[in-house]
Amino acid sequence: MNSDEERLLRGRVYGTDPDRPGVRPGQVYVHLIGGPLDGLLLDITGWTPGEIAAGATLRTDLGRHGVGGRAIYDPRPGDPRRFDWTGDSP
């Protein structure tokens, strides 16, 4: 990924319409740190504490496995507003 692509992704919400990439009032977000989705926000509104503790496996074409691959993010211990990248999966 080049620097232009990285700038485009920053501040955007994972999985939203590219024409409406920003945050929405009343929603709860975590920051994705590291890996192919670094800098994106993930909307966790309505997630249970157990779902948050389990982290997220997110589809992305930007990871090591390319199209159809997934990036794995786990909550950062002591900082529930950040999910750290732990690897990629096919």
Jmol script that loads the backbone (N, CA, C; Angstrom):
load data "model"
ATOM      1  N   MET A   1       0.855  -1.165   0.000  1.00  0.00           N
ATOM      2  CA  MET A   1       0.000   0.000   0.000  1.00  0.00           C
ATOM      3  C   MET A   1       0.901   1.228   0.000  1.00  0.00           C
ATOM      4  N   ASN A   2       0.590   2.212  -0.847  1.00  0.00           N
ATOM      5  CA  ASN A   2       1.411   3.414  -0.880  1.00  0.00           C
ATOM      6  C   ASN A   2       0.874   4.465   0.085  1.00  0.00           C
ATOM      7  N   SER A   3       1.606   5.560   0.256  1.00  0.00           N
ATOM      8  CA  SER A   3       1.229   6.572   1.243  1.00  0.00           C
ATOM      9  C   SER A   3      -0.092   7.250   0.898  1.00  0.00           C
ATOM     10  N   ASP A   4      -0.422   7.384  -0.383  1.00  0.00           N
ATOM     11  CA  ASP A   4      -1.709   7.968  -0.761  1.00  0.00           C
ATOM     12  C   ASP A   4      -2.858   7.082  -0.304  1.00  0.00           C
ATOM     13  N   GLU A   5      -2.707   5.773  -0.464  1.00  0.00           N
ATOM     14  CA  GLU A   5      -3.746   4.840  -0.011  1.00  0.00           C
ATOM     15  C   GLU A   5      -3.867   4.884   1.510  1.00  0.00           C
ATOM     16  N   GLU A   6      -2.745   4.974   2.211  1.00  0.00           N
ATOM     17  CA  GLU A   6      -2.772   5.034   3.672  1.00  0.00           C
ATOM     18  C   GLU A   6      -3.499   6.285   4.145  1.00  0.00           C
ATOM     19  N   ARG A   7      -3.233   7.433   3.524  1.00  0.00           N
ATOM     20  CA  ARG A   7      -3.906   8.679   3.902  1.00  0.00           C
ATOM     21  C   ARG A   7      -5.404   8.579   3.653  1.00  0.00           C
ATOM     22  N   LEU A   8      -5.799   7.947   2.575  1.00  0.00           N
ATOM     23  CA  LEU A   8      -7.210   7.802   2.241  1.00  0.00           C
ATOM     24  C   LEU A   8      -7.950   7.007   3.316  1.00  0.00           C
ATOM     25  N   LEU A   9      -7.315   5.987   3.873  1.00  0.00           N
ATOM     26  CA  LEU A   9      -7.972   5.132   4.857  1.00  0.00           C
ATOM     27  C   LEU A   9      -8.065   5.761   6.242  1.00  0.00           C
ATOM     28  N   ARG A  10      -7.157   6.610   6.624  1.00  0.00           N
ATOM     29  CA  ARG A  10      -7.128   7.171   7.982  1.00  0.00           C
ATOM     30  C   ARG A  10      -8.422   7.937   8.287  1.00  0.00           C
ATOM     31  N   GLY A  11      -8.964   7.723   9.487  1.00  0.00           N
ATOM     32  CA  GLY A  11     -10.163   8.415   9.914  1.00  0.00           C
ATOM     33  C   GLY A  11     -11.453   7.853   9.347  1.00  0.00           C
ATOM     34  N   ARG A  12     -11.348   6.811   8.580  1.00  0.00           N
ATOM     35  CA  ARG A  12     -12.532   6.188   7.992  1.00  0.00           C
ATOM     36  C   ARG A  12     -13.018   5.056   8.899  1.00  0.00           C
ATOM     37  N   VAL A  13     -14.255   4.700   8.704  1.00  0.00           N
ATOM     38  CA  VAL A  13     -14.851   3.618   9.483  1.00  0.00           C
ATOM     39  C   VAL A  13     -14.884   2.363   8.617  1.00  0.00           C
ATOM     40  N   TYR A  14     -14.344   1.273   9.153  1.00  0.00           N
ATOM     41  CA  TYR A  14     -14.312   0.000   8.443  1.00  0.00           C
ATOM     42  C   TYR A  14     -15.728  -0.413   8.050  1.00  0.00           C
ATOM     43  N   GLY A  15     -15.884  -0.824   6.791  1.00  0.00           N
ATOM     44  CA  GLY A  15     -17.150  -1.388   6.325  1.00  0.00           C
ATOM     45  C   GLY A  15     -18.227  -0.381   5.964  1.00  0.00           C
ATOM     46  N   THR A  16     -17.909   0.910   5.982  1.00  0.00           N
ATOM     47  CA  THR A  16     -18.936   1.896   5.630  1.00  0.00           C
ATOM     48  C   THR A  16     -18.873   2.242   4.153  1.00  0.00           C
ATOM     49  N   ASP A  17     -19.894   2.901   3.688  1.00  0.00           N
ATOM     50  CA  ASP A  17     -19.980   3.372   2.313  1.00  0.00           C
ATOM     51  C   ASP A  17     -18.842   4.365   2.071  1.00  0.00           C
ATOM     52  N   PRO A  18     -18.033   4.166   1.037  1.00  0.00           N
ATOM     53  CA  PRO A  18     -16.917   5.082   0.765  1.00  0.00           C
ATOM     54  C   PRO A  18     -17.342   6.536   0.565  1.00  0.00           C
ATOM     55  N   ASP A  19     -18.582   6.754   0.176  1.00  0.00           N
ATOM     56  CA  ASP A  19     -19.067   8.123  -0.002  1.00  0.00           C
ATOM     57  C   ASP A  19     -19.467   8.765   1.324  1.00  0.00           C
ATOM     58  N   ARG A  20     -19.587   7.964   2.381  1.00  0.00           N
ATOM     59  CA  ARG A  20     -19.964   8.469   3.704  1.00  0.00           C
ATOM     60  C   ARG A  20     -19.061   7.804   4.742  1.00  0.00           C
ATOM     61  N   PRO A  21     -17.760   8.119   4.722  1.00  0.00           N
ATOM     62  CA  PRO A  21     -16.786   7.372   5.518  1.00  0.00           C
ATOM     63  C   PRO A  21     -16.671   7.758   6.982  1.00  0.00           C
ATOM     64  N   GLY A  22     -17.268   8.845   7.403  1.00  0.00           N
ATOM     65  CA  GLY A  22     -17.022   9.366   8.742  1.00  0.00           C
ATOM     66  C   GLY A  22     -17.818   8.700   9.853  1.00  0.00           C
ATOM     67  N   VAL A  23     -17.522   9.147  11.067  1.00  0.00           N
ATOM     68  CA  VAL A  23     -18.212   8.634  12.244  1.00  0.00           C
ATOM     69  C   VAL A  23     -19.624   9.212  12.314  1.00  0.00           C
ATOM     70  N   ARG A  24     -20.489   8.487  12.995  1.00  0.00           N
ATOM     71  CA  ARG A  24     -21.868   8.921  13.171  1.00  0.00           C
ATOM     72  C   ARG A  24     -22.125   9.147  14.654  1.00  0.00           C
ATOM     73  N   PRO A  25     -22.873  10.172  15.000  1.00  0.00           N
ATOM     74  CA  PRO A  25     -23.178  10.432  16.409  1.00  0.00           C
ATOM     75  C   PRO A  25     -23.901   9.246  17.036  1.00  0.00           C
ATOM     76  N   GLY A  26     -23.602   9.000  18.293  1.00  0.00           N
ATOM     77  CA  GLY A  26     -24.264   7.938  19.035  1.00  0.00           C
ATOM     78  C   GLY A  26     -23.679   6.556  18.842  1.00  0.00           C
ATOM     79  N   GLN A  27     -22.688   6.423  17.979  1.00  0.00           N
ATOM     80  CA  GLN A  27     -22.053   5.127  17.743  1.00  0.00           C
ATOM     81  C   GLN A  27     -20.805   5.005  18.616  1.00  0.00           C
ATOM     82  N   VAL A  28     -20.379   3.762  18.857  1.00  0.00           N
ATOM     83  CA  VAL A  28     -19.186   3.481  19.657  1.00  0.00           C
ATOM     84  C   VAL A  28     -18.142   2.875  18.732  1.00  0.00           C
ATOM     85  N   TYR A  29     -16.934   3.433  18.758  1.00  0.00           N
ATOM     86  CA  TYR A  29     -15.873   2.997  17.856  1.00  0.00           C
ATOM     87  C   TYR A  29     -14.619   2.616  18.628  1.00  0.00           C
ATOM     88  N   VAL A  30     -13.840   1.719  18.032  1.00  0.00           N
ATOM     89  CA  VAL A  30     -12.490   1.442  18.502  1.00  0.00           C
ATOM     90  C   VAL A  30     -11.542   1.756  17.344  1.00  0.00           C
ATOM     91  N   HIS A  31     -10.297   2.070  17.692  1.00  0.00           N
ATOM     92  CA  HIS A  31      -9.263   2.339  16.692  1.00  0.00           C
ATOM     93  C   HIS A  31      -8.552   1.038  16.361  1.00  0.00           C
ATOM     94  N   LEU A  32      -8.367   0.758  15.084  1.00  0.00           N
ATOM     95  CA  LEU A  32      -7.594  -0.401  14.646  1.00  0.00           C
ATOM     96  C   LEU A  32      -6.141   0.039  14.523  1.00  0.00           C
ATOM     97  N   ILE A  33      -5.256  -0.676  15.211  1.00  0.00           N
ATOM     98  CA  ILE A  33      -3.851  -0.296  15.296  1.00  0.00           C
ATOM     99  C   ILE A  33      -2.991  -1.378  14.646  1.00  0.00           C
ATOM    100  N   GLY A  34      -2.180  -0.977  13.675  1.00  0.00           N
ATOM    101  CA  GLY A  34      -1.275  -1.895  13.004  1.00  0.00           C
ATOM    102  C   GLY A  34      -1.969  -2.675  11.905  1.00  0.00           C
ATOM    103  N   GLY A  35      -1.175  -3.428  11.164  1.00  0.00           N
ATOM    104  CA  GLY A  35      -1.708  -4.285  10.113  1.00  0.00           C
ATOM    105  C   GLY A  35      -2.309  -3.527   8.950  1.00  0.00           C
ATOM    106  N   PRO A  36      -3.026  -4.238   8.095  1.00  0.00           N
ATOM    107  CA  PRO A  36      -3.535  -3.636   6.863  1.00  0.00           C
ATOM    108  C   PRO A  36      -4.641  -2.610   7.065  1.00  0.00           C
ATOM    109  N   LEU A  37      -5.297  -2.619   8.205  1.00  0.00           N
ATOM    110  CA  LEU A  37      -6.403  -1.689   8.445  1.00  0.00           C
ATOM    111  C   LEU A  37      -6.028  -0.595   9.446  1.00  0.00           C
ATOM    112  N   ASP A  38      -4.735  -0.417   9.657  1.00  0.00           N
ATOM    113  CA  ASP A  38      -4.230   0.577  10.605  1.00  0.00           C
ATOM    114  C   ASP A  38      -4.848   1.946  10.340  1.00  0.00           C
ATOM    115  N   GLY A  39      -5.343   2.559  11.391  1.00  0.00           N
ATOM    116  CA  GLY A  39      -5.911   3.894  11.277  1.00  0.00           C
ATOM    117  C   GLY A  39      -7.407   3.936  11.074  1.00  0.00           C
ATOM    118  N   LEU A  40      -8.001   2.815  10.703  1.00  0.00           N
ATOM    119  CA  LEU A  40      -9.455   2.787  10.540  1.00  0.00           C
ATOM    120  C   LEU A  40     -10.133   2.696  11.901  1.00  0.00           C
ATOM    121  N   LEU A  41     -11.382   3.084  11.934  1.00  0.00           N
ATOM    122  CA  LEU A  41     -12.222   2.900  13.107  1.00  0.00           C
ATOM    123  C   LEU A  41     -13.134   1.716  12.848  1.00  0.00           C
ATOM    124  N   LEU A  42     -13.502   1.017  13.910  1.00  0.00           N
ATOM    125  CA  LEU A  42     -14.442  -0.100  13.809  1.00  0.00           C
ATOM    126  C   LEU A  42     -15.632   0.216  14.703  1.00  0.00           C
ATOM    127  N   ASP A  43     -16.818   0.182  14.136  1.00  0.00           N
ATOM    128  CA  ASP A  43     -18.052   0.445  14.877  1.00  0.00           C
ATOM    129  C   ASP A  43     -18.401  -0.797  15.691  1.00  0.00           C
ATOM    130  N   ILE A  44     -18.383  -0.657  17.015  1.00  0.00           N
ATOM    131  CA  ILE A  44     -18.729  -1.780  17.891  1.00  0.00           C
ATOM    132  C   ILE A  44     -20.025  -1.518  18.657  1.00  0.00           C
ATOM    133  N   THR A  45     -20.816  -0.605  18.152  1.00  0.00           N
ATOM    134  CA  THR A  45     -22.096  -0.294  18.783  1.00  0.00           C
ATOM    135  C   THR A  45     -22.922  -1.568  18.914  1.00  0.00           C
ATOM    136  N   GLY A  46     -23.415  -1.839  20.100  1.00  0.00           N
ATOM    137  CA  GLY A  46     -24.256  -3.006  20.335  1.00  0.00           C
ATOM    138  C   GLY A  46     -23.499  -4.293  20.615  1.00  0.00           C
ATOM    139  N   TRP A  47     -22.178  -4.274  20.540  1.00  0.00           N
ATOM    140  CA  TRP A  47     -21.404  -5.478  20.844  1.00  0.00           C
ATOM    141  C   TRP A  47     -21.486  -5.757  22.347  1.00  0.00           C
ATOM    142  N   THR A  48     -21.565  -7.012  22.713  1.00  0.00           N
ATOM    143  CA  THR A  48     -21.550  -7.392  24.123  1.00  0.00           C
ATOM    144  C   THR A  48     -20.103  -7.359  24.632  1.00  0.00           C
ATOM    145  N   PRO A  49     -19.915  -7.316  25.957  1.00  0.00           N
ATOM    146  CA  PRO A  49     -18.549  -7.380  26.490  1.00  0.00           C
ATOM    147  C   PRO A  49     -17.794  -8.619  26.006  1.00  0.00           C
ATOM    148  N   GLY A  50     -18.480  -9.739  25.862  1.00  0.00           N
ATOM    149  CA  GLY A  50     -17.840 -10.955  25.366  1.00  0.00           C
ATOM    150  C   GLY A  50     -17.395 -10.836  23.920  1.00  0.00           C
ATOM    151  N   GLU A  51     -18.223 -10.201  23.102  1.00  0.00           N
ATOM    152  CA  GLU A  51     -17.851  -9.991  21.698  1.00  0.00           C
ATOM    153  C   GLU A  51     -16.647  -9.056  21.588  1.00  0.00           C
ATOM    154  N   ILE A  52     -16.632  -8.016  22.408  1.00  0.00           N
ATOM    155  CA  ILE A  52     -15.497  -7.096  22.394  1.00  0.00           C
ATOM    156  C   ILE A  52     -14.230  -7.822  22.837  1.00  0.00           C
ATOM    157  N   ALA A  53     -14.326  -8.625  23.890  1.00  0.00           N
ATOM    158  CA  ALA A  53     -13.158  -9.365  24.388  1.00  0.00           C
ATOM    159  C   ALA A  53     -12.621 -10.349  23.357  1.00  0.00           C
ATOM    160  N   ALA A  54     -13.499 -10.864  22.494  1.00  0.00           N
ATOM    161  CA  ALA A  54     -13.076 -11.822  21.470  1.00  0.00           C
ATOM    162  C   ALA A  54     -12.348 -11.157  20.310  1.00  0.00           C
ATOM    163  N   GLY A  55     -12.474  -9.831  20.186  1.00  0.00           N
ATOM    164  CA  GLY A  55     -11.811  -9.134  19.090  1.00  0.00           C
ATOM    165  C   GLY A  55     -12.589  -9.266  17.796  1.00  0.00           C
ATOM    166  N   ALA A  56     -11.896  -9.014  16.686  1.00  0.00           N
ATOM    167  CA  ALA A  56     -12.570  -9.001  15.391  1.00  0.00           C
ATOM    168  C   ALA A  56     -11.687  -9.602  14.310  1.00  0.00           C
ATOM    169  N   THR A  57     -12.314 -10.365  13.431  1.00  0.00           N
ATOM    170  CA  THR A  57     -11.654 -10.879  12.237  1.00  0.00           C
ATOM    171  C   THR A  57     -12.358 -10.195  11.062  1.00  0.00           C
ATOM    172  N   LEU A  58     -11.617  -9.332  10.362  1.00  0.00           N
ATOM    173  CA  LEU A  58     -12.218  -8.437   9.378  1.00  0.00           C
ATOM    174  C   LEU A  58     -11.727  -8.733   7.965  1.00  0.00           C
ATOM    175  N   ARG A  59     -12.655  -8.822   7.032  1.00  0.00           N
ATOM    176  CA  ARG A  59     -12.288  -9.051   5.629  1.00  0.00           C
ATOM    177  C   ARG A  59     -11.506  -7.854   5.098  1.00  0.00           C
ATOM    178  N   THR A  60     -10.448  -8.166   4.352  1.00  0.00           N
ATOM    179  CA  THR A  60      -9.686  -7.128   3.690  1.00  0.00           C
ATOM    180  C   THR A  60      -8.882  -7.713   2.540  1.00  0.00           C
ATOM    181  N   ASP A  61      -8.789  -6.965   1.466  1.00  0.00           N
ATOM    182  CA  ASP A  61      -7.957  -7.363   0.334  1.00  0.00           C
ATOM    183  C   ASP A  61      -6.532  -6.846   0.501  1.00  0.00           C
ATOM    184  N   LEU A  62      -6.294  -6.071   1.565  1.00  0.00           N
ATOM    185  CA  LEU A  62      -5.007  -5.413   1.767  1.00  0.00           C
ATOM    186  C   LEU A  62      -4.011  -6.247   2.560  1.00  0.00           C
ATOM    187  N   GLY A  63      -4.444  -7.349   3.150  1.00  0.00           N
ATOM    188  CA  GLY A  63      -3.565  -8.162   3.981  1.00  0.00           C
ATOM    189  C   GLY A  63      -2.668  -9.087   3.194  1.00  0.00           C
ATOM    190  N   ARG A  64      -1.949  -9.899   3.914  1.00  0.00           N
ATOM    191  CA  ARG A  64      -0.980 -10.825   3.330  1.00  0.00           C
ATOM    192  C   ARG A  64      -1.620 -11.819   2.371  1.00  0.00           C
ATOM    193  N   HIS A  65      -2.894 -12.156   2.583  1.00  0.00           N
ATOM    194  CA  HIS A  65      -3.567 -13.169   1.779  1.00  0.00           C
ATOM    195  C   HIS A  65      -4.359 -12.590   0.608  1.00  0.00           C
ATOM    196  N   GLY A  66      -4.334 -11.281   0.448  1.00  0.00           N
ATOM    197  CA  GLY A  66      -4.996 -10.655  -0.695  1.00  0.00           C
ATOM    198  C   GLY A  66      -6.510 -10.776  -0.657  1.00  0.00           C
ATOM    199  N   VAL A  67      -7.101 -10.852  -1.832  1.00  0.00           N
ATOM    200  CA  VAL A  67      -8.557 -10.877  -1.965  1.00  0.00           C
ATOM    201  C   VAL A  67      -9.150 -12.015  -1.134  1.00  0.00           C
ATOM    202  N   GLY A  68     -10.132 -11.654  -0.309  1.00  0.00           N
ATOM    203  CA  GLY A  68     -10.797 -12.648   0.529  1.00  0.00           C
ATOM    204  C   GLY A  68     -10.092 -12.916   1.843  1.00  0.00           C
ATOM    205  N   GLY A  69      -8.940 -12.311   2.064  1.00  0.00           N
ATOM    206  CA  GLY A  69      -8.208 -12.513   3.314  1.00  0.00           C
ATOM    207  C   GLY A  69      -8.864 -11.766   4.465  1.00  0.00           C
ATOM    208  N   ARG A  70      -8.349 -12.025   5.650  1.00  0.00           N
ATOM    209  CA  ARG A  70      -8.884 -11.390   6.849  1.00  0.00           C
ATOM    210  C   ARG A  70      -7.735 -10.890   7.713  1.00  0.00           C
ATOM    211  N   ALA A  71      -7.994  -9.789   8.410  1.00  0.00           N
ATOM    212  CA  ALA A  71      -7.060  -9.249   9.376  1.00  0.00           C
ATOM    213  C   ALA A  71      -7.652  -9.482  10.764  1.00  0.00           C
ATOM    214  N   ILE A  72      -6.824  -9.924  11.682  1.00  0.00           N
ATOM    215  CA  ILE A  72      -7.288 -10.268  13.025  1.00  0.00           C
ATOM    216  C   ILE A  72      -6.844  -9.170  14.003  1.00  0.00           C
ATOM    217  N   TYR A  73      -7.807  -8.659  14.751  1.00  0.00           N
ATOM    218  CA  TYR A  73      -7.559  -7.593  15.722  1.00  0.00           C
ATOM    219  C   TYR A  73      -8.114  -8.006  17.082  1.00  0.00           C
ATOM    220  N   ASP A  74      -7.313  -7.784  18.126  1.00  0.00           N
ATOM    221  CA  ASP A  74      -7.723  -8.100  19.496  1.00  0.00           C
ATOM    222  C   ASP A  74      -7.676  -6.842  20.346  1.00  0.00           C
ATOM    223  N   PRO A  75      -8.563  -6.750  21.348  1.00  0.00           N
ATOM    224  CA  PRO A  75      -8.552  -5.561  22.193  1.00  0.00           C
ATOM    225  C   PRO A  75      -7.224  -5.437  22.934  1.00  0.00           C
ATOM    226  N   ARG A  76      -6.752  -4.230  23.047  1.00  0.00           N
ATOM    227  CA  ARG A  76      -5.499  -3.959  23.762  1.00  0.00           C
ATOM    228  C   ARG A  76      -5.759  -4.064  25.266  1.00  0.00           C
ATOM    229  N   PRO A  77      -4.982  -4.866  25.977  1.00  0.00           N
ATOM    230  CA  PRO A  77      -5.156  -4.966  27.435  1.00  0.00           C
ATOM    231  C   PRO A  77      -5.021  -3.589  28.090  1.00  0.00           C
ATOM    232  N   GLY A  78      -6.002  -3.243  28.888  1.00  0.00           N
ATOM    233  CA  GLY A  78      -5.980  -1.976  29.603  1.00  0.00           C
ATOM    234  C   GLY A  78      -6.422  -0.774  28.783  1.00  0.00           C
ATOM    235  N   ASP A  79      -6.720  -0.951  27.509  1.00  0.00           N
ATOM    236  CA  ASP A  79      -7.159   0.152  26.660  1.00  0.00           C
ATOM    237  C   ASP A  79      -8.228  -0.344  25.684  1.00  0.00           C
ATOM    238  N   PRO A  80      -9.463  -0.454  26.139  1.00  0.00           N
ATOM    239  CA  PRO A  80     -10.525  -1.042  25.324  1.00  0.00           C
ATOM    240  C   PRO A  80     -10.909  -0.219  24.093  1.00  0.00           C
ATOM    241  N   ARG A  81     -10.363   0.982  23.944  1.00  0.00           N
ATOM    242  CA  ARG A  81     -10.676   1.798  22.764  1.00  0.00           C
ATOM    243  C   ARG A  81      -9.758   1.498  21.593  1.00  0.00           C
ATOM    244  N   ARG A  82      -8.842   0.529  21.772  1.00  0.00           N
ATOM    245  CA  ARG A  82      -7.908   0.173  20.699  1.00  0.00           C
ATOM    246  C   ARG A  82      -7.890  -1.338  20.507  1.00  0.00           C
ATOM    247  N   PHE A  83      -7.930  -1.750  19.258  1.00  0.00           N
ATOM    248  CA  PHE A  83      -7.762  -3.154  18.893  1.00  0.00           C
ATOM    249  C   PHE A  83      -6.447  -3.251  18.131  1.00  0.00           C
ATOM    250  N   ASP A  84      -5.560  -4.107  18.596  1.00  0.00           N
ATOM    251  CA  ASP A  84      -4.258  -4.293  17.958  1.00  0.00           C
ATOM    252  C   ASP A  84      -4.292  -5.447  16.968  1.00  0.00           C
ATOM    253  N   TRP A  85      -3.601  -5.273  15.850  1.00  0.00           N
ATOM    254  CA  TRP A  85      -3.489  -6.299  14.826  1.00  0.00           C
ATOM    255  C   TRP A  85      -2.625  -7.433  15.359  1.00  0.00           C
ATOM    256  N   THR A  86      -3.110  -8.661  15.180  1.00  0.00           N
ATOM    257  CA  THR A  86      -2.351  -9.832  15.646  1.00  0.00           C
ATOM    258  C   THR A  86      -1.982 -10.774  14.502  1.00  0.00           C
ATOM    259  N   GLY A  87      -2.427 -10.486  13.288  1.00  0.00           N
ATOM    260  CA  GLY A  87      -2.053 -11.317  12.156  1.00  0.00           C
ATOM    261  C   GLY A  87      -3.110 -11.329  11.066  1.00  0.00           C
ATOM    262  N   ASP A  88      -2.805 -12.061  10.018  1.00  0.00           N
ATOM    263  CA  ASP A  88      -3.713 -12.215   8.888  1.00  0.00           C
ATOM    264  C   ASP A  88      -4.124 -13.674   8.759  1.00  0.00           C
ATOM    265  N   SER A  89      -5.262 -13.886   8.145  1.00  0.00           N
ATOM    266  CA  SER A  89      -5.785 -15.238   7.945  1.00  0.00           C
ATOM    267  C   SER A  89      -6.351 -15.317   6.527  1.00  0.00           C
ATOM    268  N   PRO A  90      -6.253 -16.498   5.905  1.00  0.00           N
ATOM    269  CA  PRO A  90      -6.851 -16.633   4.566  1.00  0.00           C
ATOM    270  C   PRO A  90      -8.374 -16.580   4.613  1.00  0.00           C
TER     271      PRO A  90
END
end "model"
wireframe off; spacefill off
backbone 0.3
color backbone group
